[in-house]
């Protein structure tokens, strides 16, 4: 029986731009949780979470001068060598991405 525990993939405070995580050789990753917080800003904070093919599997959008948070709960599977990207496309945000890093069969 495998030991399964949560792993932090991306934890970034005040992210403006991109943060990435590459799945290591010999592992499969299951992204379970994405949490985003943004403070009051003179722009509307927006962002995307991208999978291995560059496809967005979640996005968020805030409002000008309105602090808030948003989250995604799910199961997005990624294989060894795949790159997970969080892209804050406007403004900045605190971002936490976690899930499971499993030994590949």
PyMOL commands that set and color helices and strands:
alter all, ss='L'
color gray80, all
select strands_A, chain A and resi 6-22+27-38+46-50+56-61+68-79+83-103
alter strands_A, ss='S'
color yellow, strands_A
deselect
rebuild
show_as cartoon
